[in-house]
Amino acid sequence: MTTEAAGKTAALPRSLLHLRFLIDNRAAPDLVLYRDPALAEPLQRAFPDRTVFLGREKLPGKSPRGFLEARHFNRGYYPGVADLVTRLGISRLILFLEGEPLERFLLDLPQIRDAELWEDGLSHYVDLTGDAWYAARGVVQALCGFYPRNITRRRIDRGTVTVRDRFAAGGLMLVPPARPKTWHDAVLLIGSPLVEDRILGRKRFVKSLRKLAAASAVPLVYLPHPREDRPRLAQDLKQVPTIALNPDDRGLMVHAGEHGYRAYLAAVSTGLLDLGRFDRSVFIPGMFGLRAMARTLSRWPSNPVPTAASAAELTSRLAAMPAPTGPAD
């Protein structure tokens, strides 16, 4: 990899979804930057000899000394990134996150002449977290030495970048999973880490699952999110025996490419957008008591997936969906 030539384009994917966007839209960045070592192998397969590890900021420990060490490390982290960007000759960026300190630092570098903001999934379109939460997180990050400019704001000025997405600005696509050969007359409930992220307590989570089970005339199958605690989830689902736990851990897109369902439900999940089976999908945050999220999703003008605000509405929507008949369904 040469470092002398100027004018290179670098992408900064933060997840496998971002990588899929790059691949499916035939992006050809000169360099692919990454922070998470877990992404190294899939990125290298997709973009051989073009990956560059950036490392990441340091989080403080629980002791005052850990806080000071993190602050000292982070103050040196950003100049190191700037030096690397200069040496690599990067002047154009493809970013996916807009509210993170590193991305904002990169956008503020004088050598960056052009940037595109690509869709990050559901959060690209709607704010499902309150402004107060985001501002509080930003204050803590700033105290820890993270890049501070506009750190308490959720969004950048999108007028300063080229925005590309699927459902609003346009310009992006995502290849949906193949039409499955095996179909089930059941409802697939796509998991979200609501308990792990402390959005819901376990009692409320179980109570919500019981309401869901009562609202559906056909069996429910729960496909866990990768960040959900499987033992915890298994214990909770024992209290709702009419919901079966699917052990498939290969991810929603792989599973959906092999198995089709009458309907697909999720409290909040980009997966419903990625499936592309909009006529059989429903957002159901209200069924978990997440009324603010339900209002936000129902008011999103470009949302291709309907939102059920109540158990009665969900029952009605599910009843209107015919049983799947096969690959052509």
C-alpha positions, 0 to 999 in steps of 0.5 A: 500500500502506497502512502504518497498519493493524495486524493484517496477515498476511505470508508469507515464501516462500523458493522457488518451492515455497513460492510454489506452496504459497501459491497451491495452498492459496489463501492470501491474505496481506496482504503477501508478504515476500521476500529473493531478487531472483529471486523478485520477478517470480513473487511480483508476478504471484501477489500484485500490489502486495503484495510487500515486499523485505527484503534479506538478511544480508551474508556475509563475504569472505575477508579480515578486513576483509570479516568485520568489514564483514559483522558491522557490516552484519548488526547493523544489518540486523535493527533495520531489519527490525523497523522495517519490520514495525512500520510495515507493521502485521504481526502474523501470519506464514506462514513456511516455514523454521524454522532460519534467523536471520531467521525466528527474529528475526521470531518473537521480535518482540513485535508478532507475535501468531500464526505458522504454519509451513508445509511446506518440503518434505522437510526439514520432516519429517526431518533429513538433515544432522547436528546437528554440521554445523548447530551449526557453521554457526550458530556461524559465522553468529553470529560474522558478526553474524546473529541469535544466539538458538538459532542452533545448533539445527535446529528451533524449538519447534513448539508455539509455532506452528501447523504445516501440512503434507501428510503429518504435521500436515495442512492443506496440499496441492499440486496434482500435475502433469497426467497426461502424454500421452507415456509412456516405458518408462524410469526417470527419475532426478531429480538432486540437487546431491550433488557441488556440495554436497560430499556426494559426490566425483565418483568416488563419484558415477559409481560410484553411477550405474554401480550404478544402471544395473546395477540397472535392466532398463530405460533410465535418464534423468537429469533434472538439478537446477537447481543441478547443474553441467551441464558437470560432469554431462555429463562424468560421464555419459559414463562411464555411457553407459547413462544418458541426460542429459535436457536439459529445464531447465524443472524437474521439475514441467513435465517430469513434466506432459508425460512419464511414466515407469515409475519415478521415483528420487532420492537425496534430493529433495522432487520425489518428494513433489511428483509424487504418483506414489508407487506408481512412486517410490523414494528411493535414498540408499543407492545413493549410499552415504548410509546415514544418509539412507537410515535416516532416510527409511526410519524416517519414519513418514509417508513416502509413498515407499518407500526401497530400501536395496540394489541388489537391493531396487531391482531387485525394486521396479522389476521389480514396476512394470508398464510405463506404458500411458498417461494413465490409468496 
